Amino acid sequence: SARVEANKMLVELVLQNLITNALLHSPYGGIVSITLDNRLLSIANTGASPLDQEQLFKRFATASPQTPGTGLGLALIKQVCTRYNWRITYDFIAGQHIFSITF
């Protein structure tokens, strides 16, 4: 378990956006996993190719041409993480998109 002191609505926004993205952008039959270990939250989902790290957390940018969106969700997540001095990272390992937040 982990204890986080932050605005409840902002934590909800972060979780909702990360989980929704993982569900929406997984292929049919794909896998979504959520792991909370001490001070690390990871949300992973099956994917075909890595996202564009240059565009990932920019407002109104899309990190993948196959999955268009408004480009606001990850930008908002990044702002919340910055506000609370949390670190968010993205990796693509073994066919999995992995977003991790260290708090």
C-alpha positions as CSV (number, residue, x, y, z in Angstrom):
1,S,0.0,0.0,0.0
2,A,1.0,3.6,-0.4
3,R,-0.1,6.9,1.1
4,V,-0.4,9.9,-1.1
5,E,-1.3,13.4,0.1
6,A,-2.8,15.4,-2.8
7,N,-6.1,16.9,-4.0
8,K,-8.6,14.0,-4.3
9,M,-10.0,15.3,-7.6
10,L,-6.5,15.6,-9.1
11,V,-5.6,12.1,-8.1
12,E,-8.8,10.9,-9.6
13,L,-8.1,12.8,-12.8
14,V,-4.7,11.1,-13.1
15,L,-6.0,7.6,-12.4
16,Q,-9.0,8.0,-14.7
17,N,-7.0,9.3,-17.6
18,L,-4.2,6.7,-17.4
19,I,-6.7,3.8,-17.0
20,T,-9.0,5.0,-19.7
21,N,-6.1,5.5,-22.1
22,A,-4.8,2.0,-21.4
23,L,-8.3,0.5,-22.0
24,L,-9.0,2.6,-25.1
25,H,-5.7,2.0,-26.8
26,S,-5.3,-1.7,-26.2
27,P,-6.0,-3.9,-29.1
28,Y,-8.9,-6.4,-28.9
29,G,-7.8,-9.2,-26.6
30,G,-5.0,-7.1,-25.2
31,I,-3.9,-6.9,-21.6
32,V,-4.1,-4.0,-19.1
33,S,-2.3,-4.3,-15.8
34,I,-2.1,-1.9,-12.8
35,T,0.6,-2.3,-10.2
36,L,1.1,-0.3,-7.0
37,D,4.3,-1.1,-5.2
38,N,5.4,1.1,-2.3
39,R,5.8,4.5,-4.0
40,L,5.4,3.4,-7.6
41,L,2.2,3.1,-9.7
42,S,2.5,1.5,-13.1
43,I,-0.3,1.1,-15.7
44,A,0.6,-1.0,-18.7
45,N,-1.3,-2.1,-21.8
46,T,-0.6,-4.1,-24.9
47,G,0.5,-2.2,-27.9
48,A,2.0,-2.6,-31.4
49,S,4.7,0.2,-31.4
50,P,6.1,2.8,-29.1
51,L,4.5,6.2,-28.7
52,D,6.4,9.4,-29.8
53,Q,8.1,10.5,-26.6
54,E,8.6,14.0,-28.1
55,Q,4.9,14.5,-28.3
56,L,3.7,12.5,-25.4
57,F,3.0,15.1,-22.7
58,K,2.5,18.1,-25.0
59,R,-0.9,19.8,-25.1
60,F,-3.0,19.2,-28.2
61,A,-0.4,16.8,-29.6
62,T,-1.0,13.1,-30.4
63,A,1.8,10.6,-29.7
64,S,0.4,8.0,-32.2
65,P,-1.3,8.5,-35.5
66,Q,-3.2,5.2,-35.0
67,T,-4.9,6.5,-31.9
68,P,-5.9,10.1,-32.3
69,G,-7.2,12.1,-29.3
70,T,-7.4,15.7,-28.0
71,G,-3.9,15.6,-26.7
72,L,-5.0,16.9,-23.3
73,G,-5.1,13.9,-21.0
74,L,-1.4,13.2,-20.7
75,A,-0.6,16.9,-20.6
76,L,-2.9,17.3,-17.6
77,I,-1.4,14.2,-15.9
78,K,2.1,15.7,-16.4
79,Q,0.9,19.0,-14.8
80,V,-0.5,17.2,-11.8
81,C,2.7,15.2,-11.4
82,T,4.8,18.4,-11.6
83,R,2.6,20.1,-9.0
84,Y,3.2,17.3,-6.4
85,N,6.8,16.6,-7.4
86,W,5.9,13.2,-8.7
87,R,7.9,11.7,-11.6
88,I,6.0,10.2,-14.6
89,T,7.8,8.1,-17.1
90,Y,6.8,6.2,-20.2
91,D,8.5,3.0,-21.6
92,F,7.6,0.6,-24.3
93,I,8.9,-2.9,-23.3
94,A,8.1,-6.2,-24.9
95,G,4.9,-5.0,-26.6
96,Q,3.7,-3.1,-23.5
97,H,3.1,0.6,-23.1
98,I,4.1,1.4,-19.5
99,F,3.2,4.6,-17.7
100,S,4.8,4.8,-14.2
101,I,4.4,7.5,-11.5
102,T,6.9,7.6,-8.6
103,F,5.6,9.6,-5.7
